[in-house]
């Protein structure tokens, strides 16, 4: 099974990786590392880590085409960020658009 885990370098996401990687799953992590660090993951077969935001729909679409499942462990930001006025997609609306 191929998994896409958003927010995968955080506490919940890294536990999901630790659970599913030994089961033979191929895992793609997308994380902006705002509250975590890239060093959480060593180079491991079956694991690919992409730095970026789920707000970047092109990044998500490019990297999620081959995924069987989406597991979201991202923080739930407000739907509108006041400073920039940029909409941030919620995980479920992101999954529906894939």
N, C-alpha and C positions, 0 to 999 in steps of 0.2 A: 504494500500500500504506500502511496505517496502522500505526504502530509505537508500542508502549508501552515506554519504556526506564526501568527502575527504577534509581536511583542515577545518573541521567543527567548530573548536574553534576560527577561525579568524572572522573578521568583517562580511564578506559576509556569511560564513558558519553558524555562530551563528544566523544570521537573517533568513536563510533558516530553521534552527531548530525551531525558534520561530514561523515561519509561518506554518509549516507542522505538528508539534507535536500536537497542539490543534485540528487539523483536524482528529486526530485519526491515523496518520501514525506511524509506528514503524521505528525508526531512529537509524542507526549505524553511529557513527562519527569515522573516523580515522584521527588522527592529531599527528604531532611530537612535537607540542607545542614550536616550535622554535620562533614564534613571537606572541604567545598567552599563556594563562594559563589554567590549568585543572580546576581551580575554576570557570571558566565561566559557567560551567554546574553543577547545583545541582543534586542530585539523583532524577530522575523523571521516572515515569512509561512510558515505550515505548521508552526510550532513553538509548542506550549503547554507552559508549565512550571507544575507544581503543587507547592507546598511541603507535605510530609507524609511519613508513614512507611508502608512496606508492611505494618507491623503493624496499621494501621488498615484492616481488610478493607472497611468501608463506603466509605471514600475510594477504595480500589483498584477496587472493583466499580463505583462511580459513574463513574469516569474510564476504565474499560477496556472498557466495553460495545462500543464501536465499533472496537476495535483488532483488527487481523488477526494481529499477532505480538507476543509478549512477549520483550524482551531484558533480561536481568537483569545489571546491573553493580554490584550492591550488595555490600557487605562481608558475609561470612558470620558473623553473630553467633552466640553460643551459643543453643541452642534455648530455654533458660530463663534469664531475667535474674534473678539472685538478689535484688537489692535490691527489686524490685517484684513478682517472681513472675509477670511477664507473659510469655506465650509470644510469640515472634517467629516468624512463618512463614518457612520456607525458600522460595526462589524457585520451585522445582519444585512444592511443595505449593500455593503461591499460584497458579501457572498452572493446576493441575488444578481449582482451585475456581472458576475464571472461566468 
